[in-house]
Amino acid sequence: MITSFSSKLGRKPAKRLSMLRNLVTSLILYESIRTTKNRAKAIQPVLDRMITKAKTRPLHISVRFLNRVVTDSNASRKIFDVLVERFKDRTSGYSSIKPLGRRKGDGAELVQISLVSADKKTKTDSKKK
């Protein structure tokens, strides 16, 4: 699932896979992480695929699929208990990327990737009224 990326991110395959798995796990657990733009773009489709499959597939198939990517059992439990309920009305677009500027040392573009909260729609709807 993660090995199909065209972007190599300057790593060998095993280290790249480990890094991406850890980033996805951290994003699920903390719901917001700060990383480089290329890494965020690499993990965004993985996260979308994981949540979509957790919503649509039977539980025993989804658990096996998620455990191939997620490195922490609390993260896979959070997907089923919290995130599936939060995104039950959404079909995609579970995360958003916001630019933060450039890193001081090497000038890499930093972004904050975070999970979209489900109650944003209600806040904007109440402001319009």
N, C-alpha and C positions, 0 to 999 in steps of 0.2 A: 504494500500500500504506500509506504513512504518512499520506497526505492525507485518509484517511477518519476521522480523529479528530474528536470533537465538541469537545474541549477546545482552546481557542485559545492558552492559556498566555501571553496578553498580547503576542503577536507577530503580525506579518503572515505570510501563508502561506509565502512563500519563506524567510524567516528562521526560522520555526518548523520547516520541513522540514529546513533545514540544521542547526539545533540538535539535533533528534531523531536525525538521521543520525549526527552526531558523538557523541552520547551512547551510541547503540547500538554504534558502533565502539569507543568507549572501554571499554564494558562487556565486549565480547568480548575485547579485547586485555588488559585488566588484571584481569578477572573480578570486580571490585568497584569501585564508584564511590560517591561521596557527592554527593547532589543533593537537590532539594526533593521533597516527596511527590507533587505533581501531575506533575512530569516523570517520576518513576519509574513512576507508574501509566500514563503514556502510552507508555513504551518497553517495558514488560513484555510486552504481547501481541505487539508487533513481534518481539521476540527469540524468543518461543515459536514464532511462525509461521515464522521463518527457520530455526530448528534443525529443526523438524518437516519442513519442505519439503526441507531438505538430507538428511534421513534417508530420506525416502520417494520423492523424485523421481529420475529419471536425472541423472547428473552434469552434462551439458551444459545442461539446463534449470535445475538448481539454481544453477549458477554465474552464469548470466545474471540469475536472480531475485535472488540475494544481492548482486551488484554494483550493482543499482539502489539499494540501501540503504547498504551498507558503503562507507566512503570510503577504506579502506586495503586493499591486496592481502594484507597479512599477516593481517588479521582474517578475510578470507574463507578463506584457507588454514588458519587455526587452526580454523575451524568444521568443515571437512572432515577435518582430521588429528586434532584433539584432542576437540572437543566431540561430534561424532557418535559416536565410540567411547565417550566417557564416559556419554552418555545413551542408549545403544542399547536399554536395558531400560525406560526411562521413556517415557510417552506425552505427558506435558505437565508443567508445573511446573518449568521449568528454572532459575528465578530466585526469590530470596526478598527481601522488603523488611523491613528492621528499623529501627524509629524511633530517632533519635539525640537528639531534643529540638528546641528552637527556636533559630534563628539570632539572634545578639545584635543585629544592626543593625536588621532589619525584622520579626523575629518569625516568619519563615517556618518551617514544619515541615521539618526535615532528616531524611533517611533514608539508609540505606546499602542499595543494591541490589547483590546479588552472585549469582553463579552457584552453584547447589547442587552440592556435590561428590558424586560417585557413591559414595564410600566411607563416607558418613555412616551408611548402613544397617548396615554391618558393625561400626562402632564402637558403635552402640546395641545391636545384637544381642549383642556380646561383653560389654557391661555388664550385660545382663539375666541372663546365665548366671553 
